[in-house]
Every structure is written in C-alpha cells, then in structure tokens.
C-alpha cells in the first residue's frame, strides 16, 4: 500500500487496453486462444493489484465492436473464456467488495454471455470498495452514436430542449455516466493508438504506453505505470 503522500496523487480511475495476447501466443508457439487464457491471469493480477493500491475504478477493454471481424473460432474462444473467468473469479471479486460494471452493447452478445454478465452485476451491485468496469462489445464511436440517438429521441419526444444540449448533456448519455473519466490509460504491447476506446472520456487522460505484452503484465508493471503518472503535472488545458 502506498504512503499518504503517494495516495494523494493516485489515479482514481485507470483504463487499460489489454493488448498483445496474440503476439505472446505466437512467440510461445501457442494458439491465440491459449494467449487469451494467459491474458486472463494478468486480469486477475491487475484487478488484485488495483484493489491493494486503492484505485477506485478500473476499466478493462475486453472486446471491441471491431473484434467481431476476427475468426469465429477466436471469438467463440473469447466468450468461453469470459464465462469461465466469471465463474472462477466472481466470488472472490465479491468477497473483495468490488462492483462489476459492463460498458457496451449488451444486446449484440450471445444470450449465455449476457446472462453471465448480468449475474455478475447483480451479485456485486452493493459493493463499494472498487468498480471493475469491463468494456465488452464496446466502441467509442458506437457509444457516441448511441448517445446522440438517445438525445435526439428525447428532443423528438419534447423531453429535452435543443439549447440544453451541451458537453454535460452528451456525457450524461454515455454508457456509464456515473463513473469518473479515466485519469490514466495504460496500453500494453507497445502499440501507439487508441483503438476506438473511450474517445470522449479520454480527452485529458494521461497515457502510458508499455512494451510488455498483456500476458506478461503484472503488479510491478502496474506500479511502474502509476509511478510515471505521478511524475506528471495535469493542467487540463491550463498553465
């Protein structure tokens, strides 16, 4: 646990683009499915690490709207792994007082996956120590389009005046408006792109790109990223 001075500069919300499972598997001579299985161990370690450090919200980019373009075999393997992870880890997550939140288009997912995700949210709904927000079937452009559609519907129904549409209004119509914007974004594997992830919420987020592939990412890497974040001065466009 960090000391009091370090705690004051901790990010409240860490978002993570978990990248590199496929490349890790290729390096090890394994299948992509086995790479995703190895990546699940990193999820366990990082959720545990964030809880120990005192992070309030962790958002993990688990499955994007673009991931449907992958092979049917890989997509099926990802969803099987997700259900397996929920069954194996949910009670421990609940015991640690962590609340599960899901961000994305749930109606586009297989019924059994939706059932597992809804159960995980219901089981942990009263937990308060940390939020584990998982982006599944998520894309930032889709999120903004869905928000625009919801706002347009309210205007059409006479529930919202056009001159009341501002940045706060748009933010209130995003998938998880109650969560604070991320303070820190970590992307593993060394790639230097946002991959359609939380484009609205990341406007003033500090970004740390790390070369480590996700299956090798552990608490020491998490602490290194947080330490880099703590060295920065956040100005939010000011001086």
Sine and cosine of phi, psi and omega as CSV:
sin_phi,cos_phi,sin_psi,cos_psi,sin_omega,cos_omega
0.00,0.00,0.73,-0.69,-0.02,-1.00
-0.94,0.34,0.36,-0.93,0.04,-1.00
-0.97,0.26,0.04,-1.00,-0.14,-0.99
-0.89,0.45,-0.62,0.79,-0.01,-1.00
-0.91,0.41,-0.67,0.74,0.02,-1.00
-0.92,0.40,-0.59,0.81,-0.02,-1.00
-0.88,0.47,-0.58,0.82,-0.01,-1.00
-0.89,0.45,-0.46,0.89,-0.04,-1.00
-0.96,-0.27,0.19,0.98,0.04,-1.00
-0.92,0.38,0.61,-0.79,0.16,-0.99
-0.92,0.38,0.66,-0.76,0.06,-1.00
-0.98,0.20,-0.57,0.82,-0.08,-1.00
-0.76,-0.65,0.87,-0.50,0.07,-1.00
-0.93,-0.36,0.80,-0.60,0.11,-0.99
-0.95,-0.33,0.61,-0.79,-0.08,-1.00
-0.73,-0.68,0.81,-0.59,0.19,-0.98
-1.00,-0.05,0.96,-0.29,-0.12,-0.99
-1.00,0.07,1.00,-0.05,-0.14,-0.99
-0.89,-0.45,0.59,-0.81,0.13,-0.99
0.88,-0.47,0.06,1.00,-0.01,-1.00
-0.87,0.49,-0.69,0.72,-0.03,-1.00
-0.91,0.41,-0.70,0.71,0.01,-1.00
-0.91,0.41,-0.62,0.78,0.05,-1.00
-0.88,0.48,-0.71,0.70,0.00,-1.00
-0.88,0.48,-0.67,0.74,0.00,-1.00
-0.88,0.47,-0.67,0.75,0.02,-1.00
-0.89,0.45,-0.54,0.84,-0.04,-1.00
-1.00,0.00,-0.06,1.00,-0.06,-1.00
0.95,0.31,0.51,0.86,-0.04,-1.00
-0.92,-0.39,0.15,-0.99,0.05,-1.00
-0.98,0.19,0.31,-0.95,0.05,-1.00
-0.88,0.47,-0.60,0.80,0.04,-1.00
-0.87,0.50,-0.64,0.77,0.04,-1.00
-0.93,0.37,-0.51,0.86,0.09,-1.00
-0.91,0.41,-0.67,0.74,0.04,-1.00
-0.91,0.41,-0.59,0.81,0.05,-1.00
-0.88,0.47,-0.67,0.75,0.04,-1.00
-0.91,0.40,-0.59,0.81,0.02,-1.00
-0.90,0.44,-0.50,0.87,0.03,-1.00
-0.89,0.45,-0.51,0.86,0.05,-1.00
-0.92,0.39,-0.56,0.83,0.07,-1.00
-0.93,0.37,-0.60,0.80,0.07,-1.00
-0.84,0.54,-0.74,0.68,0.01,-1.00
-0.85,0.53,-0.73,0.69,-0.04,-1.00
-0.91,0.42,-0.66,0.75,-0.09,-1.00
-0.97,0.24,-0.61,0.79,0.09,-1.00
-0.88,0.48,-0.70,0.72,0.03,-1.00
-0.89,0.46,-0.69,0.72,0.00,-1.00
-0.89,0.46,-0.69,0.73,0.01,-1.00
-0.90,0.44,-0.62,0.78,0.03,-1.00
-0.91,0.42,-0.66,0.75,0.00,-1.00
-0.91,0.41,-0.64,0.77,-0.06,-1.00
-0.96,0.28,-0.53,0.85,-0.01,-1.00
0.96,-0.29,0.40,0.91,0.05,-1.00
-0.95,0.32,0.66,-0.75,-0.08,-1.00
-1.00,0.10,-0.62,0.79,-0.04,-1.00
-0.68,-0.73,0.71,-0.70,0.12,-0.99
-0.82,-0.57,0.82,-0.57,0.08,-1.00
-0.93,-0.36,0.82,-0.58,-0.01,-1.00
-0.93,-0.37,0.77,-0.64,0.03,-1.00
-1.00,0.06,0.99,-0.15,-0.16,-0.99
-1.00,-0.09,-0.62,0.79,-0.06,-1.00
-0.41,-0.91,0.88,-0.48,-0.05,-1.00
-1.00,-0.06,0.25,-0.97,0.08,-1.00
-0.89,0.45,-0.42,0.91,0.03,-1.00
-0.98,0.19,-0.33,0.95,-0.04,-1.00
-0.92,0.39,-0.27,0.96,0.06,-1.00
-0.89,0.45,-0.32,0.95,0.01,-1.00
-0.96,0.27,-0.21,0.98,0.02,-1.00
-0.95,0.32,0.17,-0.99,-0.04,-1.00
-0.88,0.47,0.49,-0.87,0.01,-1.00
-0.86,0.51,-0.57,0.82,0.00,-1.00
-0.90,0.44,-0.71,0.71,-0.02,-1.00
-0.93,0.37,-0.67,0.74,0.01,-1.00
-0.88,0.47,-0.70,0.72,0.02,-1.00
-0.88,0.47,-0.64,0.77,0.01,-1.00
-0.90,0.43,-0.63,0.78,0.02,-1.00
-0.89,0.46,-0.70,0.72,-0.01,-1.00
-0.94,0.34,-0.59,0.81,0.08,-1.00
-0.89,0.46,-0.66,0.75,0.00,-1.00
-0.91,0.41,-0.63,0.77,0.02,-1.00
-0.87,0.49,-0.74,0.67,0.02,-1.00
-0.89,0.45,-0.64,0.77,0.03,-1.00
-0.90,0.45,-0.67,0.74,-0.01,-1.00
-0.89,0.45,-0.69,0.72,0.01,-1.00
-0.86,0.50,-0.72,0.69,-0.02,-1.00
-0.90,0.43,-0.60,0.80,-0.05,-1.00
-0.99,0.16,-0.58,0.82,-0.20,-0.98
-0.96,-0.29,-0.26,0.97,-0.17,-0.98
-0.88,0.48,-0.68,0.73,-0.04,-1.00
-0.91,0.41,-0.58,0.82,0.06,-1.00
-0.93,0.36,-0.65,0.76,0.07,-1.00
-0.87,0.50,-0.69,0.73,0.02,-1.00
-0.90,0.43,-0.67,0.74,0.01,-1.00
-0.87,0.49,-0.55,0.83,0.00,-1.00
-0.99,0.11,0.14,0.99,0.07,-1.00
0.90,0.43,0.59,0.81,0.01,-1.00
-0.98,-0.19,0.74,-0.68,0.03,-1.00
-0.99,-0.12,0.75,-0.66,0.02,-1.00
-1.00,-0.01,0.74,-0.67,0.06,-1.00
-0.79,-0.62,0.60,-0.80,0.02,-1.00
-0.89,-0.46,0.70,-0.71,-0.05,-1.00
-0.80,-0.59,0.91,-0.42,0.00,-1.00
0.48,-0.88,-0.11,-0.99,-0.02,-1.00
-1.00,0.04,1.00,-0.05,-0.05,-1.00
-0.90,0.43,-0.53,0.85,-0.09,-1.00
-0.93,0.35,-0.15,0.99,0.03,-1.00
-0.99,-0.12,0.05,1.00,-0.08,-1.00
-0.99,-0.14,0.38,-0.92,0.09,-1.00
-0.84,0.54,0.55,-0.83,-0.09,-1.00
-0.86,0.51,-0.63,0.78,-0.02,-1.00
-0.93,0.37,-0.55,0.84,0.04,-1.00
-0.93,0.36,-0.69,0.72,0.03,-1.00
-0.86,0.52,-0.68,0.73,0.01,-1.00
-0.87,0.50,-0.70,0.71,0.00,-1.00
-0.91,0.42,-0.67,0.75,-0.02,-1.00
-0.92,0.39,-0.68,0.73,0.02,-1.00
-0.90,0.43,-0.61,0.79,0.03,-1.00
-0.91,0.42,-0.65,0.76,-0.01,-1.00
-0.90,0.43,-0.60,0.80,0.04,-1.00
-0.95,0.32,-0.68,0.74,0.01,-1.00
-0.90,0.44,-0.65,0.76,-0.05,-1.00
-0.91,0.42,-0.52,0.85,-0.13,-0.99
-0.93,-0.37,0.20,0.98,-0.17,-0.99
-0.86,0.52,-0.48,0.88,-0.06,-1.00
-1.00,-0.08,-0.02,1.00,-0.04,-1.00
-0.96,0.28,0.53,-0.84,-0.20,-0.98
-0.76,-0.66,-0.18,0.98,-0.13,-0.99
-0.97,0.25,-0.53,0.85,0.01,-1.00
-0.35,-0.94,0.46,-0.89,0.11,-0.99
-0.94,-0.34,0.81,-0.59,0.13,-0.99
-0.97,-0.23,0.98,-0.22,-0.06,-1.00
-0.98,-0.18,0.88,-0.48,-0.09,-1.00
-0.94,-0.35,0.84,-0.54,0.02,-1.00
-1.00,0.02,0.94,-0.35,-0.05,-1.00
-0.78,-0.63,0.74,-0.68,-0.14,-0.99
0.78,0.63,0.73,0.69,-0.10,-0.99
-0.92,-0.39,0.63,-0.77,0.18,-0.98
-0.53,-0.85,0.69,-0.73,-0.06,-1.00
-0.90,0.43,-0.63,0.78,0.02,-1.00
-0.91,0.41,-0.64,0.77,0.06,-1.00
-0.89,0.45,-0.65,0.76,0.00,-1.00
-0.88,0.47,-0.71,0.70,0.00,-1.00
-0.92,0.39,-0.64,0.77,0.05,-1.00
-0.89,0.45,-0.66,0.75,0.03,-1.00
-0.90,0.43,-0.62,0.79,0.05,-1.00
-0.90,0.43,-0.68,0.73,0.02,-1.00
-0.89,0.46,-0.64,0.77,0.01,-1.00
-0.90,0.43,-0.67,0.74,0.01,-1.00
-0.91,0.42,-0.66,0.75,0.03,-1.00
-0.90,0.43,-0.70,0.72,0.01,-1.00
-0.88,0.48,-0.62,0.79,0.02,-1.00
-0.90,0.44,-0.68,0.73,0.01,-1.00
-0.90,0.43,-0.63,0.78,0.05,-1.00
-0.90,0.43,-0.71,0.70,-0.02,-1.00
-0.88,0.48,-0.59,0.81,-0.01,-1.00
-0.99,0.12,-0.07,1.00,0.01,-1.00
0.99,0.12,0.22,0.98,-0.01,-1.00
-1.00,-0.01,-0.17,0.98,-0.04,-1.00
-0.58,-0.81,0.78,-0.63,0.05,-1.00
-0.99,0.13,0.60,-0.80,-0.04,-1.00
-0.85,0.52,-0.62,0.79,-0.04,-1.00
-0.96,0.29,-0.04,1.00,0.07,-1.00
-1.00,-0.08,-0.03,1.00,0.00,-1.00
-0.99,0.13,0.94,-0.35,0.05,-1.00
-0.68,-0.73,-0.15,-0.99,-0.03,-1.00
-0.87,0.50,-0.64,0.77,0.00,-1.00
-0.90,0.43,-0.61,0.79,0.02,-1.00
-0.90,0.44,-0.72,0.70,0.02,-1.00
-0.88,0.47,-0.72,0.69,-0.01,-1.00
-0.85,0.52,-0.60,0.80,-0.01,-1.00
-0.93,0.37,-0.28,0.96,-0.02,-1.00
-0.97,-0.24,0.13,0.99,0.09,-1.00
-0.97,0.23,0.13,-0.99,-0.14,-0.99
-0.88,0.48,-0.67,0.74,-0.05,-1.00
-0.77,-0.64,0.94,0.34,-0.10,-1.00
-0.91,0.41,-0.38,0.93,-0.04,-1.00
-0.97,0.26,-0.31,0.95,-0.02,-1.00
-0.99,0.13,0.62,-0.79,0.06,-1.00
-0.93,0.36,0.42,-0.91,0.08,-1.00
-0.89,0.45,0.53,-0.85,0.02,-1.00
-0.87,0.49,0.65,-0.76,0.13,-0.99
-1.00,0.06,-0.56,0.83,-0.08,-1.00
-0.72,-0.70,0.76,-0.65,0.16,-0.99
-0.93,-0.37,0.79,-0.61,0.09,-1.00
-0.93,-0.36,0.78,-0.63,0.15,-0.99
-0.85,-0.52,0.78,-0.62,0.01,-1.00
-1.00,-0.03,0.19,-0.98,0.10,-1.00
0.99,0.14,-0.02,1.00,0.09,-1.00
1.00,0.08,-0.03,1.00,0.04,-1.00
-0.94,0.34,0.55,-0.84,-0.10,-0.99
-0.89,-0.46,0.87,0.49,0.04,-1.00
-0.50,-0.87,0.28,-0.96,-0.09,-1.00
-1.00,-0.02,-0.35,0.94,0.07,-1.00
0.81,0.58,0.66,0.75,0.11,-0.99
0.87,0.50,0.66,0.75,-0.08,-1.00
-0.90,-0.44,0.90,-0.44,0.14,-0.99
0.74,0.67,0.72,0.69,-0.11,-0.99
-0.88,0.47,-0.58,0.81,0.04,-1.00
-0.94,0.33,-0.74,0.67,-0.13,-0.99
-0.96,0.29,-0.37,0.93,-0.09,-1.00
-1.00,-0.01,0.23,0.97,-0.10,-1.00
-0.79,0.62,-0.66,0.76,-0.03,-1.00
-0.84,-0.54,0.40,0.92,0.00,-1.00
-0.98,0.20,0.64,-0.77,0.13,-0.99
-0.97,0.23,0.70,-0.72,-0.09,-1.00
-0.91,-0.42,0.76,-0.65,0.09,-1.00
-0.83,-0.55,0.90,-0.43,0.05,-1.00
-0.99,-0.12,0.77,-0.64,-0.03,-1.00
-0.84,-0.55,0.64,-0.77,-0.06,-1.00
-0.97,0.24,-0.31,0.95,-0.02,-1.00
-0.86,0.51,0.74,-0.67,0.08,-1.00
-0.95,0.30,0.55,-0.84,-0.15,-0.99
-0.81,0.59,-0.69,0.73,-0.01,-1.00
-0.88,0.48,-0.32,0.95,0.04,-1.00
-0.99,-0.11,-0.03,1.00,-0.08,-1.00
-0.98,0.21,0.82,-0.58,-0.04,-1.00
-0.72,-0.70,-0.12,-0.99,-0.08,-1.00
-0.86,0.52,-0.57,0.82,0.00,-1.00
-0.89,0.45,-0.61,0.79,0.04,-1.00
-0.94,0.35,-0.63,0.77,0.05,-1.00
-0.86,0.51,-0.73,0.68,-0.01,-1.00
-0.91,0.42,-0.57,0.82,0.04,-1.00
-0.90,0.43,-0.68,0.74,0.02,-1.00
-0.90,0.43,-0.66,0.75,0.02,-1.00
-0.91,0.41,-0.63,0.77,0.03,-1.00
-0.88,0.47,-0.64,0.76,0.05,-1.00
-0.90,0.43,-0.67,0.74,0.05,-1.00
-0.85,0.53,-0.67,0.74,-0.07,-1.00
-0.94,0.35,-0.26,0.96,0.05,-1.00
-0.99,0.13,-0.23,0.97,-0.11,-0.99
-1.00,-0.04,0.40,-0.92,0.08,-1.00
-0.95,-0.33,0.88,-0.48,-0.04,-1.00
-1.00,-0.04,0.87,-0.49,-0.08,-1.00
-0.94,-0.33,-0.28,0.96,0.02,-1.00
0.80,0.60,0.64,0.77,0.03,-1.00
1.00,0.00,-0.14,0.99,0.01,-1.00
-1.00,-0.10,-0.30,-0.95,0.00,-1.00
-0.85,-0.52,0.00,0.00,0.00,0.00
